[in-house]
Amino acid sequence: MGTLSVPKWQPGMAVSALPRVYQDILEVVDDAPGPVRAKQIVPRIGLPVENTKIEVTRSKLKRLVVRAGWKRPLPACAPRLGS
């Protein structure tokens, strides 16, 4: 059994508990004026805009929804942190 790259979110947990790439994704989403698509996040975190990178980023966003307590996003849109 491997380790979880995204820990289950707990009250008081800092964003710094997440791996750096997840912190970068959160920063892009937080800086955006509205919903952001995975395709828009990829170049902003320093990756080439390729289908594989977009799909990997989309998977990371889904992981954040499931494990870090984000609200479920609209299809293909990045989520906002739940309250």
C-alpha positions as CSV (number, residue, x, y, z in Angstrom):
1,M,0.0,0.0,0.0
2,G,1.4,3.4,-1.0
3,T,1.1,6.7,0.8
4,L,-1.5,9.3,0.0
5,S,-0.1,12.3,-1.9
6,V,-3.1,14.3,-0.8
7,P,-3.9,13.8,2.9
8,K,-7.5,13.8,4.1
9,W,-8.3,17.4,5.0
10,Q,-8.8,18.1,8.7
11,P,-9.8,21.4,10.3
12,G,-6.8,23.6,10.9
13,M,-4.6,21.8,8.3
14,A,-2.4,24.2,6.4
15,V,-2.1,24.2,2.6
16,S,1.6,23.6,3.2
17,A,0.7,20.0,4.2
18,L,0.0,19.3,0.5
19,P,2.7,18.4,-2.0
20,R,4.2,21.4,-3.9
21,V,2.3,20.8,-7.2
22,Y,-1.0,20.8,-5.3
23,Q,0.0,24.0,-3.6
24,D,0.8,25.5,-7.0
25,I,-2.6,24.4,-8.4
26,L,-4.4,26.0,-5.4
27,E,-2.5,29.2,-5.9
28,V,-3.6,29.4,-9.5
29,V,-7.2,28.7,-8.6
30,D,-7.2,31.2,-5.7
31,D,-5.7,33.9,-8.0
32,A,-8.3,33.4,-10.7
33,P,-11.3,35.7,-10.8
34,G,-13.7,32.7,-11.5
35,P,-13.7,29.0,-12.4
36,V,-10.6,27.7,-14.1
37,R,-10.2,24.7,-16.4
38,A,-7.4,22.3,-16.1
39,K,-6.2,23.4,-19.5
40,Q,-5.7,26.9,-18.1
41,I,-3.9,25.7,-15.0
42,V,-1.3,23.6,-16.8
43,P,0.8,26.5,-18.3
44,R,0.5,28.5,-15.1
45,I,2.2,25.8,-13.1
46,G,5.0,25.5,-15.6
47,L,3.9,22.5,-17.6
48,P,3.6,22.2,-21.4
49,V,0.0,22.3,-22.6
50,E,-0.3,18.7,-23.7
51,N,-3.3,16.3,-23.3
52,T,-1.4,14.1,-20.9
53,K,-0.5,17.1,-18.6
54,I,-4.0,18.4,-18.8
55,E,-5.4,15.0,-17.8
56,V,-2.9,14.6,-14.9
57,T,-3.8,18.0,-13.7
58,R,-7.6,17.2,-13.9
59,S,-6.9,14.1,-11.9
60,K,-5.1,16.2,-9.2
61,L,-8.1,18.5,-9.1
62,K,-10.4,15.5,-8.6
63,R,-8.1,14.2,-5.8
64,L,-8.3,17.6,-4.1
65,V,-12.2,17.4,-4.2
66,V,-12.2,13.9,-2.7
67,R,-9.4,14.1,-0.2
68,A,-9.0,17.7,0.7
69,G,-12.6,18.7,1.1
70,W,-13.2,20.9,-1.9
71,K,-16.8,21.2,-3.1
72,R,-17.5,19.2,-6.2
73,P,-16.9,21.4,-9.3
74,L,-18.9,21.9,-12.4
75,P,-17.7,19.5,-15.1
76,A,-14.2,20.4,-16.4
77,C,-13.9,23.4,-14.0
78,A,-11.6,23.7,-11.1
79,P,-13.2,23.7,-7.7
80,R,-13.2,26.3,-5.0
81,L,-12.4,25.5,-1.5
82,G,-15.4,24.5,0.6
83,S,-16.3,26.4,3.7
